[in-house]
Amino acid sequence: MYCKRCGAQIDNGSAFCPNCGAPQGDGQGYYQQSRPSNYDSGSIGWGILGFFFPMVGFILWLVWMNDRPLSAKMAGLGALVSVIFSEIRFIAIFAFAFSVGTATSMI
């Protein structure tokens, strides 16, 4: 069987996951026999999505922070890199425009 929280393979009948410590019982169907549907891959695709759509990356980071930490980290990192890149680009454009404006006013 697999852990409900982290997806690690654990022994049948285990009350807690030895990997993350999450309890495995919920009172009704006590054990989960298949891999969880929210398997956390941490794919670079989430980082690329976060880079091109930083608001989406930030929202995914907030939503997945506890359930899918690897994918959340990649989406958040992509959004953060995008915002930093945009700020650097803005500063460079502003500095260039200021230098051109100053050079033309001296003539």
C-alpha positions in Angstrom: 0.0 0.0 0.0 1.0 3.6 -0.4 1.0 6.6 2.0 -2.0 8.9 1.6 0.2 12.0 2.1 3.6 11.5 0.4 2.9 8.4 -1.8 5.8 6.3 -0.3 5.3 2.6 -0.3 4.5 1.3 3.2 3.7 -2.1 4.8 0.1 -3.2 4.8 -1.5 -2.5 8.2 0.8 0.4 9.1 -0.9 3.0 11.2 1.7 5.7 10.3 4.0 6.3 7.3 7.7 5.7 8.2 8.6 8.4 5.6 6.5 11.4 6.6 4.7 10.2 9.8 1.2 10.8 8.4 -1.6 8.6 10.0 -3.0 6.2 7.5 -6.4 5.5 9.0 -9.6 7.6 8.6 -12.1 5.4 10.4 -14.1 4.2 7.3 -12.0 2.7 4.6 -8.9 2.3 6.8 -6.2 1.6 4.2 -5.6 3.0 0.7 -4.4 0.3 -1.7 -3.4 2.4 -4.7 -1.1 5.3 -5.4 -2.6 8.6 -4.4 -4.1 10.7 -7.2 -2.2 13.8 -6.3 1.3 12.3 -6.9 3.9 15.1 -6.5 6.3 15.0 -9.4 8.0 18.4 -9.1 8.2 18.7 -12.9 10.1 21.5 -14.6 6.9 22.1 -16.5 5.3 23.8 -13.4 8.3 26.1 -13.3 7.9 27.0 -16.9 4.2 27.6 -16.4 5.0 29.8 -13.4 7.6 31.8 -15.4 5.2 32.6 -18.3 2.2 33.1 -16.1 3.5 34.3 -12.7 0.1 34.8 -11.1 -0.9 31.2 -11.9 2.5 30.0 -10.5 1.9 32.0 -7.3 -1.7 30.6 -6.9 -0.5 27.1 -7.5 2.2 27.6 -4.9 -0.3 28.7 -2.4 -2.8 25.9 -3.2 -0.2 23.1 -3.3 2.1 24.2 -0.5 1.0 21.4 1.8 -0.3 18.7 -0.5 2.3 18.8 -3.4 5.4 20.5 -2.0 7.7 19.7 -5.0 5.3 20.9 -7.6 4.4 23.9 -5.5 8.1 24.8 -5.2 8.6 24.6 -9.0 5.6 26.8 -9.8 6.5 29.3 -7.1 10.1 29.4 -8.3 9.1 30.0 -11.9 6.8 32.9 -10.8 9.6 34.4 -8.6 12.1 34.2 -11.5 9.6 35.8 -13.8 9.0 38.7 -11.4 12.7 39.3 -10.8 13.4 39.1 -14.6 10.6 41.7 -15.3 12.0 44.1 -12.6 15.5 43.9 -14.0 14.2 44.5 -17.5 12.2 47.5 -16.3 15.2 49.0 -14.5 17.4 48.5 -17.6 14.8 50.2 -19.9 14.4 53.1 -17.4 18.2 53.5 -17.1 18.6 53.4 -20.9 15.8 56.0 -21.4 17.3 58.2 -18.7 20.7 58.1 -20.3 19.4 58.8 -23.8 17.3 61.7 -22.4 20.3 63.2 -20.5 22.6 62.8 -23.6 20.1 64.6 -25.9 19.6 67.5 -23.4 23.3 68.2 -23.4 23.4 68.8 -27.1 
